[in-house]
Amino acid sequence: MKINGFKRLGTKSITTAAALCVLALAGCSANATTPAATAEGAPEISTMKIGVTPVGDFAPIYYAKAKGIFEKHGLNIDIDPKGASEVPPLVANSYQAVTMSWTTYIQAVAQNVPLKAVFPGIDGEPDTQTGIYTMKTSGITTAGQLAGKSLAVNQPRATFELNSRIVLQEKGLDPSKVNFQVLPLPTLVDALAGGKVDSAYLLPPFSTIAESKGAQLIIDPYKDSLTGSPIAGYVMTADFVQKNPRTVAAFQAAMKEAADALNADPKVYRDFVTTYTTLTPELAQKVPAYVFPTAVNTEKLQELADVMAKEKFSTRTVDISKTIVGGK
């Protein structure tokens, strides 16, 4: 992944919910002892509520629940479709784990919220229906044409915006010339198709649905310098990890088993994705075949942390090696 060496994108201060959560975890050490992946014995806690964004990245958790893999590992998992807020409900123990973009995770850790990365989502690969979309009828087909136009993203100062700023700058457009608008992820397609925004950063299944409505991908961020960049993963508090090592190990083992099953045959994923998204069986056959990693890539995530600090998307450089449970 070659995401180093970009010009500074701006000095706008980072405002995240993470800062509000530090006091709630005052008794937790950011460097809490992490469990071994081979921890023996029954999970300390068998029932977990996990907040998940229902997108293609997180198919393994749905698959593990549907196929009894979690049960096999002694876990009863309640999957709750979450909104954009991730850190506060996790810190409040409303969730025992959440899916989270790595940008949000790094921002929170940089602000001393004791969190641990326990399992990956997917890494950015080209030709996966991810990136900046416009409607074909708009006439916008290049980065330069986005000057003065609106670009919808799901969260402020997070993955969609960071990736957009990096690729727009690479293509010669000053990102400050683009009007970034924050909208809830499920509304991005309708906002784009309805003409409320000029462009939107999308990923499956939303991009697949958008294409069926006449949208086109004009910039794929993972074809150039962002290839292989980690996108999102599963996060727990350091306190939960420290107190429940067998639970964490069981969760990781179940997720690996599910990811391996989905990686074995793309047809399994395409048939399964209709069970937790709004994709029809016909559209599901058009989604990209993901490769689901089974361990957080420490080196690539460190590269992301470094570029975030450089571009002022986080308040400091985070030492990723101290925040991962069972990475590679």
Secondary structure, DSSP 8 states (H G I E B T S, - for coil): ----S-----------GGGGGTGGGTT--TT-----TT--SS-S--EEEEEE--SGGGHHHHHHHHTTHHHHTT-EEEEEE--S--HHHHHTTS-SEEEEEHHHHHHHHHTT--EEEEEE--B--SSSS-EEEEEGGG---SSGGGTT-EEEESSTTSHHHHHHHHHHHHTT--GGGSEEEE--GGGHHHHHHTTSSSEEEE-TTHHHHHHHTTEEEEE-GGGTTTTT-B-EEEEEEHHHHHH-HHHHHHHHHHHHHHHHHHHH-HHHHHHHGGGTSS--HHHHTTS------SS--HHHHHHHHHHHHHTTSSSS---GGGTBSS--
